[in-house]
Amino acid sequence: MDEVLSERGSQRRRRRGRRGGGDGFLHEAVPVPSLSPLSLSLLLPLRIWNEGRRFWRLSLPVGETPDHPLANPFGPTSPSLEPVKLDPILVIAGGNELLKDRVEDYARRLKELGKEIEYYEFEGKQHGFFTNEPYSDVSDEVLQLFKNFMSEL
């Protein structure tokens, strides 16, 4: 279905039908609510949360929750990671990531268990910032962190 914003006001036109002819197109004008940047910023986390729920449902064993040990290493049914020997871990988070607090807690708790971990946070950045802006200065900085981390192993 094609959606085209009209030049006049905030209306959306939808064209329905088969492209090859037949019954032609049905034109329908639908008012589009005016969304402020604040309301858009509130909708994005809801969308991400819904997509996250779908991701977990597809990734975990049937009937399990995101507290399953595969998804939450510090969950109520997860075994202790204290006796587990882990290779050094590099954790990079955007300061505006929806789950930044969870990522930061993960890094902190591993460090408390004596694991070798490096945590870097990039202020004002969203999840995937260095892949969304691959030719930016901040992506170069992340690549340098990768190089430094890998060379120290």
N, C-alpha and C positions, 0 to 999 in steps of 0.2 A: 504494500500500500504506500503510495507516495504522500508525503505531507509537505505542504508549501505554506510558509507564512505569508499572509497577505500584506501588501504595502499599506493598505488602509486599516489602521487600528490593529488591535490584537486579536486576529481571527486566524484560525487554521482551516485550510481547505483539505478535504480528503477526497481522493479519487478512488473509486472502487470499480472493479469490473475486469474483464479480460482484456489484455493488451491487443490481442489480435482481432478485435472487433466483436461481433456478436451483439451483446446487449449494450454495448457502449459503456459510458462512465456515469456514475451517480455522483453529483457534486453536493457536498454538504458543508456548510460553514459552521464551525464550532468555536464559541468564544474561548480564548486562552486566558486563564487568570494571570494577572500581573504578579510575578514572583520577585520579591526583593532578594538581594544577596544573602540576607539573614535566613529567609525561608529556604533558599536553595541550599545553604550550608547545613540546615537541619534535615533536609531530605537526603543528602548524600550519605550521611552515616546510616540512615535507615536502609537505604539501598545496599550499602556495603554489608550491613548486618544481615539482611536477607540473603545476599549472595554468600556470605560466610556460613550461614546455617545450611544452605544447599551444599556448599563445599564439604562441610563436616559430614553431612548425611551421606554423601557419595564416597567419602574417604574412609569412614569408620565401619567396623562390623555392624551388621543390621541390629538395630535396637540400642546401640550404644550412644552415649552423649559426648559432648566436647570435653568432658572430664575423663574420658578414656585415657590410659597411659600413653597411647600413641600421639594424642593431641595435647595432653596436659601432663608433662613429666612431674609436676608437683601436685597432681590431683589427689583426691581422697583414696583412690584405689591404686595409685602408682607406687611401685617399689622405691625405696630410698636410692638416690644416686650417689650417696656418700662412698660406698665401696667400689663404685664403677670407675675404672680408669678411662678417662676421656682424653682425646687429643685436644690441643689448644683450639679454642673457639673464637671466631670473630663475629661480633654482633653489631650491625649497623641499623639505626632507626632514624626515621624522619621525626622531627620534633612535633609535627602536626598529625602523625599517624593515629588512626583511630585506636589501635591496640598498643600504642607506645608504652603505656604504663605496664602492660602485661610483659612486653619485651624487656623493659628495664628491670622489672621484678625477676624475670627469668635469669638475666645476666647477674643481678645482685645475689640471688640465691645460689647460683652455681659458684660464684666467687666465695661466698660464705662457706661452701662445702670444700673449699681449697682447690677448685678447678681453675686451670689457666684460661682466662677469658679476657678479651679486649672488647670494650663497649664504646661505640661512637654514636653520638646523636647530632643530627644536622638540623639546626634551628630553622623553623618555618617550612620544613619540607614534608611532603606527603609520602605515603607508601609508594615505593617504586620510583622515587624521584630521579635516581641516576639512570634508569632505563627510559624514563619518559623524556629526559633531557640529555640524550647521550653525548652531545657535543658541547656541553656546558663546562664551565670551570669546576662546578661542584662534582660532576661526573668524573672529571680528571682527578679530583682529590680522592674520590672513592676508589678509583682504579689504583692510585698510588698506595692507598691503605691496603688493598688486596695484594699488591706486589710486595710491600714491606712485610705483611703478615706471612705470606707464602715463603719469602726468602729467609725468614727467621725459623722456620720449621726444621 
